[in-house]
Amino acid sequence: MKVDHAAIVENWRFFKKQAPSAAVAAVVKADAYGLGAVGASRALAQAGARVFFTATSGEALLVRKALGEGPQIFVLNGPAADDVAQFGDAKLTPILNSLAQIKLWDARGPAGLHLDTGMNRLGVGPGELTQAMMALRDVSPALVMSHLACGSDLKHDMNAVQLKRFADAATLFPKAPKSLAATAGALIGAQYHFDLIRPGIGLYGSGGLDADNPGLTAAATIEAPILQVRDVNAGETFGYGATFTAPQKMRTATVALGYADGYLRSLSGRGYGVLGGAKRPILGRVSMDLIIIDVTGCAEAQPGVMVEFLGPNAPLDDLAALAGTAAYEILTTFAGTVRKTGVRA
Ligand SMILES: *Cc1c(COP(=O)(O)O)cnc(C)c1O
């Protein structure tokens, strides 16, 4: 995977423009969605980002090491009995997601508080609010946050329901900064911005929406080289299962990319590579290390030439739609699996 840090910064600035009254954090969990948390965090910190989110304390330690002291690093999953000591050592700020985590943390430093407003995943529920408030009465939370279940659908009724629940519950913590929106939530409207927005996927090039990309820049590129070019006759079949039959004479290219590299097998017969300025459809099945594409009439198709499968010309959201999944899964599936040989790392 080739990562464009300038594009990540450009996307972060997109959110600054989108929410001028809020701070814009950067969510770099899962190794920055597979793009590399160290490089992404450094580029964003250099551009002015001061608040970062990871999922685990292990991820946060890596980011702390990359950024040094200064930036605030929230850990979304909060502390567990076996890592609670690490938080203090590295000045990490946990998000407390339950009464049990509030108790475990025991006010040993600044912490955020997650309120569940309808996702039923993490967070203190409505029936536990008073207890949470009592437990935190001596330490105002460093952040009070919640998360939208249906932000990807800007018009979903659930968004307004959660907004109201969050605004109401947050009044119990008048001094704490508030945060509700991730990438998609930030695009719904200014009333969702509060003091801090938390884009993740938006930094890496997808709007996280069921609708079109709002104008974010591609940050990850996957290219792979052609190994062979073949001329085939009508009636011949391709790859495992012989699922594609040539309707006429064709020229095909076999490319060194497969599901072992993170190129999903569900893209068999659906995905495409881009070469010579045009989409070159995948013929038949994606196999472990190889893909066959149609390069009929494409003079550029020669062994050694790189074909783009994700990037500015093969958009992330497009790939996700063709694979029947989300941009998040496309990026994290490529994470770490793109091998150094053949596929440009
Ligand atoms: C992952 C996550 C985010 C970032 O979400 P995107 O949709 O990638 O912007 C923000 N907040 C929480 C609680 C998350 O889990």
The ligand as a MOL file (V3000), in Angstrom:
LIG
                    3D

  0  0  0     0  0            999 V3000
M  V30 BEGIN CTAB
M  V30 COUNTS 15 15 0 0 0
M  V30 BEGIN ATOM
M  V30 1 C -14.1920 4.3920 14.9610 0
M  V30 2 C -14.8320 5.4590 15.7290 0
M  V30 3 C -14.8120 6.7720 15.2510 0
M  V30 4 C -14.3740 7.1240 13.8460 0
M  V30 5 O -15.4000 6.7140 12.9730 0
M  V30 6 P -15.3500 7.0110 11.3980 0
M  V30 7 O -16.6670 6.5540 10.9140 0
M  V30 8 O -14.2320 6.1800 10.8810 0
M  V30 9 O -15.1210 8.4450 11.2320 0
M  V30 10 C -15.2830 7.7620 16.0820 0
M  V30 11 N -15.7850 7.4680 17.3120 0
M  V30 12 C -15.8460 6.2110 17.7860 0
M  V30 13 C -16.4310 5.9580 19.1350 0
M  V30 14 C -15.4020 5.1600 17.0030 0
M  V30 15 O -15.4730 3.9080 17.4650 0
M  V30 END ATOM
M  V30 BEGIN BOND
M  V30 1 1 1 2
M  V30 2 1 2 3
M  V30 3 2 2 14
M  V30 4 1 3 4
M  V30 5 2 3 10
M  V30 6 1 4 5
M  V30 7 1 5 6
M  V30 8 2 6 7
M  V30 9 1 6 8
M  V30 10 1 6 9
M  V30 11 1 10 11
M  V30 12 2 11 12
M  V30 13 1 12 13
M  V30 14 1 12 14
M  V30 15 1 14 15
M  V30 END BOND
M  V30 END CTAB
M  END
